[in-house]
Amino acid sequence: MRLMRIPSAAVVTVLSVAGGMALGSQTVRTQDRDQVRARVWSAALAVVEKEYVDELEASRLVYASIDGMLRTLDPHSSFFDPREFAQMRERQEGRYFGIGVTITTVDKDVTITSLFEGSPAYKAGMRRGDIIAMVGEEDAHGWSTEDVVKRVKGPKGTFVQITLRRPGLEKMIPITV
């Protein structure tokens, strides 16, 4: 009986086609699975945007969902939206300085929740619980914490005029920090 010789090029071609088909079908399955996941996420986003009682900013929802996904991994994985990332880079590079307070909004008033010991705010006599009533000549009532931060941060050595309302006192307290 005579053995038939198959040229090596034919063997390589057949193996390449078989391998390509196997890998190609795996890629298609992965793409299908990813498309299904994307459709589920998009549907959830659409329902929240349409049905939630308050109006929401879509980019905020997207960034929060990415952050939530990463937080399921481990305590060290996190996500910064573009604004948070820029702020982190500013802090790392030392491009701006603040007055040395932590603030929050309470009933449309920006309230000091803590001070950094030795900071300009600490040295100027600001206290926890003080309300930032004015920055410069502008009324700060109704401002977000970001609005205040934008107006008080600056290069080292710059000063800003802040007027405080202190619970229990009737008169306003002007401070330069």
PyMOL CGO cylinders between C-alpha atoms (Angstrom):
from pymol import cmd
from pymol.cgo import CYLINDER

trace = [
    CYLINDER, 0.00, 0.00, 0.00, 1.29, 3.35, -0.97, 0.3, 1, 1, 1, 1, 1, 1,
    CYLINDER, 1.29, 3.35, -0.97, 1.17, 6.24, 1.54, 0.3, 1, 1, 1, 1, 1, 1,
    CYLINDER, 1.17, 6.24, 1.54, -0.08, 9.50, 0.30, 0.3, 1, 1, 1, 1, 1, 1,
    CYLINDER, -0.08, 9.50, 0.30, 2.17, 12.44, 1.06, 0.3, 1, 1, 1, 1, 1, 1,
    CYLINDER, 2.17, 12.44, 1.06, 0.40, 15.63, 2.02, 0.3, 1, 1, 1, 1, 1, 1,
    CYLINDER, 0.40, 15.63, 2.02, 2.43, 18.72, 1.33, 0.3, 1, 1, 1, 1, 1, 1,
    CYLINDER, 2.43, 18.72, 1.33, 3.44, 20.56, 4.52, 0.3, 1, 1, 1, 1, 1, 1,
    CYLINDER, 3.44, 20.56, 4.52, 1.88, 23.78, 3.21, 0.3, 1, 1, 1, 1, 1, 1,
    CYLINDER, 1.88, 23.78, 3.21, -1.50, 22.04, 3.08, 0.3, 1, 1, 1, 1, 1, 1,
    CYLINDER, -1.50, 22.04, 3.08, -1.11, 20.80, 6.65, 0.3, 1, 1, 1, 1, 1, 1,
    CYLINDER, -1.11, 20.80, 6.65, -0.20, 24.30, 7.84, 0.3, 1, 1, 1, 1, 1, 1,
    CYLINDER, -0.20, 24.30, 7.84, -3.16, 25.77, 5.96, 0.3, 1, 1, 1, 1, 1, 1,
    CYLINDER, -3.16, 25.77, 5.96, -5.64, 23.27, 7.42, 0.3, 1, 1, 1, 1, 1, 1,
    CYLINDER, -5.64, 23.27, 7.42, -4.31, 23.80, 10.95, 0.3, 1, 1, 1, 1, 1, 1,
    CYLINDER, -4.31, 23.80, 10.95, -4.38, 27.58, 10.53, 0.3, 1, 1, 1, 1, 1, 1,
    CYLINDER, -4.38, 27.58, 10.53, -7.98, 27.52, 9.32, 0.3, 1, 1, 1, 1, 1, 1,
    CYLINDER, -7.98, 27.52, 9.32, -9.05, 25.24, 12.19, 0.3, 1, 1, 1, 1, 1, 1,
    CYLINDER, -9.05, 25.24, 12.19, -7.23, 27.40, 14.75, 0.3, 1, 1, 1, 1, 1, 1,
    CYLINDER, -7.23, 27.40, 14.75, -8.67, 30.59, 13.27, 0.3, 1, 1, 1, 1, 1, 1,
    CYLINDER, -8.67, 30.59, 13.27, -12.18, 29.18, 13.43, 0.3, 1, 1, 1, 1, 1, 1,
    CYLINDER, -12.18, 29.18, 13.43, -11.73, 28.18, 17.08, 0.3, 1, 1, 1, 1, 1, 1,
    CYLINDER, -11.73, 28.18, 17.08, -10.27, 31.56, 18.08, 0.3, 1, 1, 1, 1, 1, 1,
    CYLINDER, -10.27, 31.56, 18.08, -12.76, 33.46, 15.95, 0.3, 1, 1, 1, 1, 1, 1,
    CYLINDER, -12.76, 33.46, 15.95, -15.73, 31.78, 17.58, 0.3, 1, 1, 1, 1, 1, 1,
    CYLINDER, -15.73, 31.78, 17.58, -14.26, 32.58, 21.03, 0.3, 1, 1, 1, 1, 1, 1,
    CYLINDER, -14.26, 32.58, 21.03, -13.87, 36.24, 20.01, 0.3, 1, 1, 1, 1, 1, 1,
    CYLINDER, -13.87, 36.24, 20.01, -17.46, 36.36, 18.75, 0.3, 1, 1, 1, 1, 1, 1,
    CYLINDER, -17.46, 36.36, 18.75, -18.71, 34.84, 22.05, 0.3, 1, 1, 1, 1, 1, 1,
    CYLINDER, -18.71, 34.84, 22.05, -16.71, 37.43, 24.02, 0.3, 1, 1, 1, 1, 1, 1,
    CYLINDER, -16.71, 37.43, 24.02, -18.01, 40.27, 21.86, 0.3, 1, 1, 1, 1, 1, 1,
    CYLINDER, -18.01, 40.27, 21.86, -21.58, 39.00, 22.23, 0.3, 1, 1, 1, 1, 1, 1,
    CYLINDER, -21.58, 39.00, 22.23, -21.19, 38.79, 26.03, 0.3, 1, 1, 1, 1, 1, 1,
    CYLINDER, -21.19, 38.79, 26.03, -19.72, 42.31, 26.14, 0.3, 1, 1, 1, 1, 1, 1,
    CYLINDER, -19.72, 42.31, 26.14, -22.53, 43.66, 23.98, 0.3, 1, 1, 1, 1, 1, 1,
    CYLINDER, -22.53, 43.66, 23.98, -25.15, 42.09, 26.26, 0.3, 1, 1, 1, 1, 1, 1,
    CYLINDER, -25.15, 42.09, 26.26, -23.46, 43.63, 29.32, 0.3, 1, 1, 1, 1, 1, 1,
    CYLINDER, -23.46, 43.63, 29.32, -23.31, 47.04, 27.62, 0.3, 1, 1, 1, 1, 1, 1,
    CYLINDER, -23.31, 47.04, 27.62, -27.01, 46.80, 26.71, 0.3, 1, 1, 1, 1, 1, 1,
    CYLINDER, -27.01, 46.80, 26.71, -27.95, 45.89, 30.31, 0.3, 1, 1, 1, 1, 1, 1,
    CYLINDER, -27.95, 45.89, 30.31, -25.92, 48.84, 31.67, 0.3, 1, 1, 1, 1, 1, 1,
    CYLINDER, -25.92, 48.84, 31.67, -27.37, 51.22, 29.06, 0.3, 1, 1, 1, 1, 1, 1,
    CYLINDER, -27.37, 51.22, 29.06, -30.91, 50.07, 29.85, 0.3, 1, 1, 1, 1, 1, 1,
    CYLINDER, -30.91, 50.07, 29.85, -30.35, 50.63, 33.57, 0.3, 1, 1, 1, 1, 1, 1,
    CYLINDER, -30.35, 50.63, 33.57, -28.95, 54.12, 32.89, 0.3, 1, 1, 1, 1, 1, 1,
    CYLINDER, -28.95, 54.12, 32.89, -31.94, 54.96, 30.67, 0.3, 1, 1, 1, 1, 1, 1,
    CYLINDER, -31.94, 54.96, 30.67, -34.44, 53.85, 33.33, 0.3, 1, 1, 1, 1, 1, 1,
    CYLINDER, -34.44, 53.85, 33.33, -32.71, 55.86, 36.05, 0.3, 1, 1, 1, 1, 1, 1,
    CYLINDER, -32.71, 55.86, 36.05, -32.54, 58.97, 33.85, 0.3, 1, 1, 1, 1, 1, 1,
    CYLINDER, -32.54, 58.97, 33.85, -36.20, 58.66, 32.87, 0.3, 1, 1, 1, 1, 1, 1,
    CYLINDER, -36.20, 58.66, 32.87, -37.81, 57.50, 36.12, 0.3, 1, 1, 1, 1, 1, 1,
    CYLINDER, -37.81, 57.50, 36.12, -35.75, 59.03, 38.93, 0.3, 1, 1, 1, 1, 1, 1,
    CYLINDER, -35.75, 59.03, 38.93, -37.64, 61.75, 40.78, 0.3, 1, 1, 1, 1, 1, 1,
    CYLINDER, -37.64, 61.75, 40.78, -34.90, 64.40, 40.41, 0.3, 1, 1, 1, 1, 1, 1,
    CYLINDER, -34.90, 64.40, 40.41, -33.05, 65.49, 37.30, 0.3, 1, 1, 1, 1, 1, 1,
    CYLINDER, -33.05, 65.49, 37.30, -29.60, 63.90, 37.14, 0.3, 1, 1, 1, 1, 1, 1,
    CYLINDER, -29.60, 63.90, 37.14, -26.41, 64.68, 35.28, 0.3, 1, 1, 1, 1, 1, 1,
    CYLINDER, -26.41, 64.68, 35.28, -25.68, 61.70, 33.01, 0.3, 1, 1, 1, 1, 1, 1,
    CYLINDER, -25.68, 61.70, 33.01, -21.89, 62.00, 33.28, 0.3, 1, 1, 1, 1, 1, 1,
    CYLINDER, -21.89, 62.00, 33.28, -22.17, 61.87, 37.08, 0.3, 1, 1, 1, 1, 1, 1,
    CYLINDER, -22.17, 61.87, 37.08, -24.12, 58.61, 36.83, 0.3, 1, 1, 1, 1, 1, 1,
    CYLINDER, -24.12, 58.61, 36.83, -21.59, 57.13, 34.42, 0.3, 1, 1, 1, 1, 1, 1,
    CYLINDER, -21.59, 57.13, 34.42, -18.60, 58.08, 36.57, 0.3, 1, 1, 1, 1, 1, 1,
    CYLINDER, -18.60, 58.08, 36.57, -20.31, 56.81, 39.73, 0.3, 1, 1, 1, 1, 1, 1,
    CYLINDER, -20.31, 56.81, 39.73, -21.10, 53.48, 38.10, 0.3, 1, 1, 1, 1, 1, 1,
    CYLINDER, -21.10, 53.48, 38.10, -17.46, 53.05, 37.07, 0.3, 1, 1, 1, 1, 1, 1,
    CYLINDER, -17.46, 53.05, 37.07, -16.36, 53.93, 40.60, 0.3, 1, 1, 1, 1, 1, 1,
    CYLINDER, -16.36, 53.93, 40.60, -18.87, 51.43, 42.04, 0.3, 1, 1, 1, 1, 1, 1,
    CYLINDER, -18.87, 51.43, 42.04, -17.61, 48.70, 39.74, 0.3, 1, 1, 1, 1, 1, 1,
    CYLINDER, -17.61, 48.70, 39.74, -14.00, 49.30, 40.78, 0.3, 1, 1, 1, 1, 1, 1,
    CYLINDER, -14.00, 49.30, 40.78, -14.89, 49.41, 44.50, 0.3, 1, 1, 1, 1, 1, 1,
    CYLINDER, -14.89, 49.41, 44.50, -16.16, 45.82, 44.23, 0.3, 1, 1, 1, 1, 1, 1,
    CYLINDER, -16.16, 45.82, 44.23, -12.61, 44.72, 43.40, 0.3, 1, 1, 1, 1, 1, 1,
    CYLINDER, -12.61, 44.72, 43.40, -10.66, 45.72, 46.49, 0.3, 1, 1, 1, 1, 1, 1,
    CYLINDER, -10.66, 45.72, 46.49, -10.29, 48.72, 48.82, 0.3, 1, 1, 1, 1, 1, 1,
    CYLINDER, -10.29, 48.72, 48.82, -7.42, 50.15, 46.76, 0.3, 1, 1, 1, 1, 1, 1,
    CYLINDER, -7.42, 50.15, 46.76, -9.16, 50.38, 43.38, 0.3, 1, 1, 1, 1, 1, 1,
    CYLINDER, -9.16, 50.38, 43.38, -10.92, 53.65, 42.72, 0.3, 1, 1, 1, 1, 1, 1,
    CYLINDER, -10.92, 53.65, 42.72, -11.93, 55.98, 39.93, 0.3, 1, 1, 1, 1, 1, 1,
    CYLINDER, -11.93, 55.98, 39.93, -11.46, 59.73, 39.56, 0.3, 1, 1, 1, 1, 1, 1,
    CYLINDER, -11.46, 59.73, 39.56, -13.71, 61.70, 37.25, 0.3, 1, 1, 1, 1, 1, 1,
    CYLINDER, -13.71, 61.70, 37.25, -11.86, 64.35, 35.22, 0.3, 1, 1, 1, 1, 1, 1,
    CYLINDER, -11.86, 64.35, 35.22, -12.44, 67.11, 37.81, 0.3, 1, 1, 1, 1, 1, 1,
    CYLINDER, -12.44, 67.11, 37.81, -11.29, 64.93, 40.72, 0.3, 1, 1, 1, 1, 1, 1,
    CYLINDER, -11.29, 64.93, 40.72, -8.27, 63.79, 38.74, 0.3, 1, 1, 1, 1, 1, 1,
    CYLINDER, -8.27, 63.79, 38.74, -7.27, 67.39, 37.98, 0.3, 1, 1, 1, 1, 1, 1,
    CYLINDER, -7.27, 67.39, 37.98, -7.64, 68.31, 41.66, 0.3, 1, 1, 1, 1, 1, 1,
    CYLINDER, -7.64, 68.31, 41.66, -5.51, 65.35, 42.70, 0.3, 1, 1, 1, 1, 1, 1,
    CYLINDER, -5.51, 65.35, 42.70, -2.80, 66.36, 40.22, 0.3, 1, 1, 1, 1, 1, 1,
    CYLINDER, -2.80, 66.36, 40.22, -2.87, 69.94, 41.54, 0.3, 1, 1, 1, 1, 1, 1,
    CYLINDER, -2.87, 69.94, 41.54, -2.37, 68.67, 45.09, 0.3, 1, 1, 1, 1, 1, 1,
    CYLINDER, -2.37, 68.67, 45.09, 0.44, 66.33, 44.03, 0.3, 1, 1, 1, 1, 1, 1,
    CYLINDER, 0.44, 66.33, 44.03, 2.24, 69.03, 42.09, 0.3, 1, 1, 1, 1, 1, 1,
    CYLINDER, 2.24, 69.03, 42.09, 1.67, 71.73, 44.73, 0.3, 1, 1, 1, 1, 1, 1,
    CYLINDER, 1.67, 71.73, 44.73, 0.22, 74.16, 42.19, 0.3, 1, 1, 1, 1, 1, 1,
    CYLINDER, 0.22, 74.16, 42.19, -2.31, 75.71, 44.53, 0.3, 1, 1, 1, 1, 1, 1,
    CYLINDER, -2.31, 75.71, 44.53, -2.85, 76.32, 48.18, 0.3, 1, 1, 1, 1, 1, 1,
    CYLINDER, -2.85, 76.32, 48.18, -6.04, 76.54, 50.16, 0.3, 1, 1, 1, 1, 1, 1,
    CYLINDER, -6.04, 76.54, 50.16, -6.94, 78.17, 53.44, 0.3, 1, 1, 1, 1, 1, 1,
    CYLINDER, -6.94, 78.17, 53.44, -6.83, 74.91, 55.41, 0.3, 1, 1, 1, 1, 1, 1,
    CYLINDER, -6.83, 74.91, 55.41, -10.45, 73.98, 56.07, 0.3, 1, 1, 1, 1, 1, 1,
    CYLINDER, -10.45, 73.98, 56.07, -12.81, 71.17, 55.26, 0.3, 1, 1, 1, 1, 1, 1,
    CYLINDER, -12.81, 71.17, 55.26, -16.28, 72.38, 54.29, 0.3, 1, 1, 1, 1, 1, 1,
    CYLINDER, -16.28, 72.38, 54.29, -19.73, 70.99, 53.61, 0.3, 1, 1, 1, 1, 1, 1,
    CYLINDER, -19.73, 70.99, 53.61, -23.08, 72.46, 52.61, 0.3, 1, 1, 1, 1, 1, 1,
    CYLINDER, -23.08, 72.46, 52.61, -25.79, 72.52, 55.30, 0.3, 1, 1, 1, 1, 1, 1,
    CYLINDER, -25.79, 72.52, 55.30, -29.15, 74.12, 54.44, 0.3, 1, 1, 1, 1, 1, 1,
    CYLINDER, -29.15, 74.12, 54.44, -27.57, 76.09, 51.55, 0.3, 1, 1, 1, 1, 1, 1,
    CYLINDER, -27.57, 76.09, 51.55, -24.83, 77.44, 53.84, 0.3, 1, 1, 1, 1, 1, 1,
    CYLINDER, -24.83, 77.44, 53.84, -21.20, 76.42, 53.36, 0.3, 1, 1, 1, 1, 1, 1,
    CYLINDER, -21.20, 76.42, 53.36, -20.10, 75.34, 56.81, 0.3, 1, 1, 1, 1, 1, 1,
    CYLINDER, -20.10, 75.34, 56.81, -16.59, 74.68, 58.12, 0.3, 1, 1, 1, 1, 1, 1,
    CYLINDER, -16.59, 74.68, 58.12, -16.42, 71.12, 59.45, 0.3, 1, 1, 1, 1, 1, 1,
    CYLINDER, -16.42, 71.12, 59.45, -12.73, 71.04, 60.38, 0.3, 1, 1, 1, 1, 1, 1,
    CYLINDER, -12.73, 71.04, 60.38, -9.56, 73.11, 60.28, 0.3, 1, 1, 1, 1, 1, 1,
    CYLINDER, -9.56, 73.11, 60.28, -5.99, 72.02, 59.75, 0.3, 1, 1, 1, 1, 1, 1,
    CYLINDER, -5.99, 72.02, 59.75, -3.88, 73.04, 62.71, 0.3, 1, 1, 1, 1, 1, 1,
    CYLINDER, -3.88, 73.04, 62.71, -1.42, 75.76, 61.74, 0.3, 1, 1, 1, 1, 1, 1,
    CYLINDER, -1.42, 75.76, 61.74, -3.29, 76.60, 58.50, 0.3, 1, 1, 1, 1, 1, 1,
    CYLINDER, -3.29, 76.60, 58.50, -4.10, 80.19, 57.47, 0.3, 1, 1, 1, 1, 1, 1,
    CYLINDER, -4.10, 80.19, 57.47, -7.74, 79.65, 58.50, 0.3, 1, 1, 1, 1, 1, 1,
    CYLINDER, -7.74, 79.65, 58.50, -6.66, 78.30, 61.90, 0.3, 1, 1, 1, 1, 1, 1,
    CYLINDER, -6.66, 78.30, 61.90, -4.32, 81.25, 62.45, 0.3, 1, 1, 1, 1, 1, 1,
    CYLINDER, -4.32, 81.25, 62.45, -7.02, 83.73, 61.37, 0.3, 1, 1, 1, 1, 1, 1,
    CYLINDER, -7.02, 83.73, 61.37, -9.42, 82.43, 64.05, 0.3, 1, 1, 1, 1, 1, 1,
    CYLINDER, -9.42, 82.43, 64.05, -11.89, 80.44, 61.98, 0.3, 1, 1, 1, 1, 1, 1,
    CYLINDER, -11.89, 80.44, 61.98, -13.75, 77.75, 63.92, 0.3, 1, 1, 1, 1, 1, 1,
    CYLINDER, -13.75, 77.75, 63.92, -15.55, 74.52, 63.25, 0.3, 1, 1, 1, 1, 1, 1,
    CYLINDER, -15.55, 74.52, 63.25, -19.22, 75.38, 62.65, 0.3, 1, 1, 1, 1, 1, 1,
    CYLINDER, -19.22, 75.38, 62.65, -18.52, 78.82, 61.17, 0.3, 1, 1, 1, 1, 1, 1,
    CYLINDER, -18.52, 78.82, 61.17, -20.54, 79.58, 58.05, 0.3, 1, 1, 1, 1, 1, 1,
    CYLINDER, -20.54, 79.58, 58.05, -18.81, 81.18, 55.06, 0.3, 1, 1, 1, 1, 1, 1,
    CYLINDER, -18.81, 81.18, 55.06, -21.28, 84.00, 54.40, 0.3, 1, 1, 1, 1, 1, 1,
    CYLINDER, -21.28, 84.00, 54.40, -19.23, 85.94, 51.82, 0.3, 1, 1, 1, 1, 1, 1,
    CYLINDER, -19.23, 85.94, 51.82, -16.09, 85.54, 49.76, 0.3, 1, 1, 1, 1, 1, 1,
    CYLINDER, -16.09, 85.54, 49.76, -14.84, 88.95, 48.78, 0.3, 1, 1, 1, 1, 1, 1,
    CYLINDER, -14.84, 88.95, 48.78, -17.96, 90.95, 47.99, 0.3, 1, 1, 1, 1, 1, 1,
    CYLINDER, -17.96, 90.95, 47.99, -20.04, 87.92, 46.91, 0.3, 1, 1, 1, 1, 1, 1,
    CYLINDER, -20.04, 87.92, 46.91, -22.80, 86.37, 49.02, 0.3, 1, 1, 1, 1, 1, 1,
    CYLINDER, -22.80, 86.37, 49.02, -21.98, 82.68, 49.44, 0.3, 1, 1, 1, 1, 1, 1,
    CYLINDER, -21.98, 82.68, 49.44, -25.48, 81.53, 50.47, 0.3, 1, 1, 1, 1, 1, 1,
    CYLINDER, -25.48, 81.53, 50.47, -26.59, 78.76, 48.10, 0.3, 1, 1, 1, 1, 1, 1,
    CYLINDER, -26.59, 78.76, 48.10, -23.09, 78.06, 46.81, 0.3, 1, 1, 1, 1, 1, 1,
    CYLINDER, -23.09, 78.06, 46.81, -21.72, 74.56, 46.50, 0.3, 1, 1, 1, 1, 1, 1,
    CYLINDER, -21.72, 74.56, 46.50, -18.48, 73.63, 48.23, 0.3, 1, 1, 1, 1, 1, 1,
    CYLINDER, -18.48, 73.63, 48.23, -16.85, 73.68, 44.78, 0.3, 1, 1, 1, 1, 1, 1,
    CYLINDER, -16.85, 73.68, 44.78, -17.97, 77.29, 44.29, 0.3, 1, 1, 1, 1, 1, 1,
    CYLINDER, -17.97, 77.29, 44.29, -16.18, 78.26, 47.52, 0.3, 1, 1, 1, 1, 1, 1,
    CYLINDER, -16.18, 78.26, 47.52, -13.06, 76.25, 46.70, 0.3, 1, 1, 1, 1, 1, 1,
    CYLINDER, -13.06, 76.25, 46.70, -12.77, 77.93, 43.29, 0.3, 1, 1, 1, 1, 1, 1,
    CYLINDER, -12.77, 77.93, 43.29, -12.82, 81.35, 44.91, 0.3, 1, 1, 1, 1, 1, 1,
    CYLINDER, -12.82, 81.35, 44.91, -10.50, 80.76, 47.88, 0.3, 1, 1, 1, 1, 1, 1,
    CYLINDER, -10.50, 80.76, 47.88, -7.71, 78.62, 46.45, 0.3, 1, 1, 1, 1, 1, 1,
    CYLINDER, -7.71, 78.62, 46.45, -4.77, 80.24, 44.77, 0.3, 1, 1, 1, 1, 1, 1,
    CYLINDER, -4.77, 80.24, 44.77, -1.02, 80.43, 44.55, 0.3, 1, 1, 1, 1, 1, 1,
    CYLINDER, -1.02, 80.43, 44.55, 0.91, 80.45, 47.82, 0.3, 1, 1, 1, 1, 1, 1,
    CYLINDER, 0.91, 80.45, 47.82, 1.04, 83.90, 49.36, 0.3, 1, 1, 1, 1, 1, 1,
    CYLINDER, 1.04, 83.90, 49.36, -2.26, 85.20, 47.97, 0.3, 1, 1, 1, 1, 1, 1,
    CYLINDER, -2.26, 85.20, 47.97, -4.98, 86.43, 50.29, 0.3, 1, 1, 1, 1, 1, 1,
    CYLINDER, -4.98, 86.43, 50.29, -8.76, 86.29, 50.22, 0.3, 1, 1, 1, 1, 1, 1,
    CYLINDER, -8.76, 86.29, 50.22, -11.36, 88.19, 52.23, 0.3, 1, 1, 1, 1, 1, 1,
    CYLINDER, -11.36, 88.19, 52.23, -13.95, 85.92, 53.85, 0.3, 1, 1, 1, 1, 1, 1,
    CYLINDER, -13.95, 85.92, 53.85, -16.89, 86.99, 55.99, 0.3, 1, 1, 1, 1, 1, 1,
    CYLINDER, -16.89, 86.99, 55.99, -18.10, 84.44, 58.52, 0.3, 1, 1, 1, 1, 1, 1,
    CYLINDER, -18.10, 84.44, 58.52, -21.38, 84.01, 60.32, 0.3, 1, 1, 1, 1, 1, 1,
    CYLINDER, -21.38, 84.01, 60.32, -20.78, 82.32, 63.64, 0.3, 1, 1, 1, 1, 1, 1,
    CYLINDER, -20.78, 82.32, 63.64, -23.69, 80.58, 65.36, 0.3, 1, 1, 1, 1, 1, 1,
    CYLINDER, -23.69, 80.58, 65.36, -24.59, 82.47, 68.53, 0.3, 1, 1, 1, 1, 1, 1,
    CYLINDER, -24.59, 82.47, 68.53, -23.23, 85.82, 67.30, 0.3, 1, 1, 1, 1, 1, 1,
    CYLINDER, -23.23, 85.82, 67.30, -25.30, 88.46, 65.57, 0.3, 1, 1, 1, 1, 1, 1,
    CYLINDER, -25.30, 88.46, 65.57, -22.50, 90.35, 63.83, 0.3, 1, 1, 1, 1, 1, 1,
    CYLINDER, -22.50, 90.35, 63.83, -20.54, 89.03, 60.87, 0.3, 1, 1, 1, 1, 1, 1,
    CYLINDER, -20.54, 89.03, 60.87, -16.82, 88.35, 61.24, 0.3, 1, 1, 1, 1, 1, 1,
    CYLINDER, -16.82, 88.35, 61.24, -14.57, 89.58, 58.41, 0.3, 1, 1, 1, 1, 1, 1,
    CYLINDER, -14.57, 89.58, 58.41, -11.31, 87.63, 58.07, 0.3, 1, 1, 1, 1, 1, 1,
    CYLINDER, -11.31, 87.63, 58.07, -8.43, 87.86, 55.63, 0.3, 1, 1, 1, 1, 1, 1,
    CYLINDER, -8.43, 87.86, 55.63, -6.69, 84.54, 54.97, 0.3, 1, 1, 1, 1, 1, 1,
]
cmd.load_cgo(trace, "trace")
